[in-house]
Amino acid sequence: MFYCIFPDGKQLVCHAVSTDLLKWIPIPEDTFAADDRIYEFSDWRDPFVFWNEEEGQYWMLIAAMAKGPTNRKGCTGLLSSKDLKHWEFREPLYAPNIHVGAHECPDLFRIGDWWYLVYSSYTDRFATFYRMSRSLNGPWITPKEDTFDGRACYAAKSATDGRKRYLFGWNPTKNDNLFGWNPPKYPGKDYDTWDWGGNLITHEIVQRPDGTLAVKVPETVDAAFAEALPVHFTEMTGKWSKPSDEVLACESPYGFAGSLTQEDLPNRCKISMDVRFSEHTQGLGLMLRAGAGLDLAYYIKLEPQRNRIAFRGSIMQSEDGGKTFPYEVELERPIELSPDQSYELKVFIDGTICEIYVNREVAMSARMYDIERGKLGLFVSQGNAEFNQVKVEIQK
């Protein structure tokens, strides 16, 4: 096992061995720091070791800072070894001079003809990224969408069961105010700062025909929610109709329309549906834990004009949101949205955790603290839409 320690502000890589995976014996003489001819001493952590079949030796990837003239020195460091004890320092595997911080939690895997390099960064953008290459020697290509999830997913790494590959990271909590940046007058927690750490979340990785990667909910998680609950909608505003037993439609080309269930959402559940919208529709989606006024709710909104899915809390529906926050949305993910096409939505709620999936390709993690109870809502903003097979399901 290779791991890192931080004595007296230093960052060191350590080595330990075990015969049973329970009791570990450290090997102090194998501890080492960065080589300051290539790397900075400041960042040297998160070792990832694998056997490089092509070279016939082990490679170690590491979160590091390369030498350079500017502060944009974050990189994926590289070392090689034939015996796991003596390591040769090599030029970084990937050093694009993008991030001011190190490329954390590096991970590497192969699917078919493509190699994938995964790392997380908290500077420039705050996310887990991936790059792709036909060769371990590069070049490392940045795909059009180079992340798996949004701000509320970090430090993700991957594992395989031999058939499928999964990405696992954390959905951060908002409990600690570790950096002292929480809004001083806000009475709730939704707009507190993200913690360093949280709850484990897992996405299943899917390779597209062009080699780029998508993520979807793991089938075992999806199948665990199979007991359907009654869902009865009441029109709150706008023109709603039922073309069939499984379809709820809305025509609201010039305004906002909303409909709410009579039943409250369970604390843990899966919400699923297929949605379709007409040309020029500005927005449509779900309201979670919604009240009758339709402002106290968490909004999951597809925005076709901007090709994104966004998450907004209740304060963003009020004047306080406009006074307080210098941004339009809290979380967003890019997705190409075309009229008259069907899009599958799946939303998983577990207490404060919210995991959103679109079309088995796009994931967006979120948190919901301040509104603990409420109904499921559907809405359309300046457009026409259909919601097909709307279900709320719980675990059996």
Secondary structure, DSSP 4 states (H G I P E B T S, - for coil): -EEEE-GGG--EEEEEE-SSSSS-EE-GGG-B---TTTEEEEEEEEEEEEEETTTTEEEEEEEEEE--SSS--EEEEEEEESSSSS-EEEEEEE--S--SS--EEEEEEEETTEEEEEEEESSSS-EEEEEEESSTT---B--SS-BSS-TT-EEEEEEE-SS-EEEEEEEE-----TTS-S-TT--SSTTSPPPS-EEEEEEEEEE-TTS-EEEE--HHHHHHEEEE----EEEEESEEEEEETTEEEEEEEEEEEEEEEEEEPPSEEEEEEEEEE-TT--EEEEEEEE-TTSSSSEEEEEETTTTEEEEE-GGGGSHHHHHH-SSS-SEEEE----TT--EEEEEEEETTEEEEEETTTEEEEEE--S--S-EEEEEEEEEEEEEEEEEEEEE-
